[in-house]
């Protein structure tokens, strides 16, 4: 039983070290100005896509497409 406990402790220690390493990499990436600029651009692109998808024109196009699909299913 002691062997299993030692193995479990070793696994937990190794997992903790891996988590610390990953956190350090993530922190360094978050502090990188280039990564921040890239994330900002992606955020702006996402906002534009959301606005386009939720615009009244898009909603009307969705309704028309749904009508066509429903008509095609009925025939």
C-alpha positions, 0 to 999 in steps of 0.5 A: 500500500505504501508503494501506491501512496508514493506513486500517487504523491509523485504523480501529484508533485509532477502534476503541480510542477507541470501546472506551474510551468504552464502558468508561467508560459501563459503569464509570459504570453499574456504580457507579450505586447504582440499577443495582446495586439493580436487578441485585441484584433480578434476581439474587434473582429468578433464584435463586427461579426456579432453585429453583422449576424444580429443586424435586422438585415441578417435576421430578415435573411434568416427568416427568408431562408427558413421559409424556403427550407420549410417550403422545400420540406413540405413538397 
